[in-house]
């Protein structure tokens, strides 16, 4: 694979434009739907369709890369992203919006597979973790920038789409300046089952599912949740900024804690803290503090789980494991918003954070069981 020292920062610049576009859409689409009196279930359905697109995009990414090469594939999916955003202005029924969001989901998944694979293949054992940390920080900063810029975007769907199309054109321009060429894979090389059944990576993969379920629901339902609490659009964006920025700030410290105290222990502690934060948010107590805690824990679950799962496999299997993690993360993101939205429709909007508590408690129980088994094994060996 051809690698140039300047390709990595240029790749991140291109990713930044994609992420800003996605961030603004993730908040604005639920608000558009809420303002047009769509039900919470319909909002959740549109949100889930985006993650169905992620799922499909994960499967077809290798085929597209092999057929069109890395930079052309990236450029084509950015074009699809732009056209699908413009397509949102063509109609205002849930099924049409679900279709356009599905296409955007496909485009985003292919983009992530390309970016993460470029990093994993070009990185060495000494700098891969650092490159992934920079990648995750760039991704979350792009999300924050998107929320901050949202107030300056036009509220009309068509003009909003034109702004997104401009950002996608910039993303294409920068990716064409790089020299990335991913190796072509055989059709049988993307075999998920060995990775899914690989026991040492089990809890890491489960962490990716949990992160997908909660973060997918945040993007699909949290803007509508704040809107039901009578926050205006600017206030909604500010709360999302606080949540995601907390995750950005926590990336490096949490990585240090994971290296020092172990990924398993840190993930367990994060689940307990997330449960505590959700309980505060349910009761509307210390909401700023609780939002910071929740963002700092939930947005670091995926990279820690990813690092845990990747360190259990051989180097030649890292890219496949990465795609498997993206797949299970997407499945979590796909399932949770629709189910939680239905629960919220029936029981009330506060069931959003109650659902997060249930998910976090389940993962915490799995982690506690593994910690207990590991402790007993160590005690047995010391006798």
Order of alpha helices (4+ residues) and beta strands (2+ residues): alpha-alpha-alpha-alpha-alpha-alpha-alpha-alpha-alpha-alpha-alpha-alpha-alpha-alpha
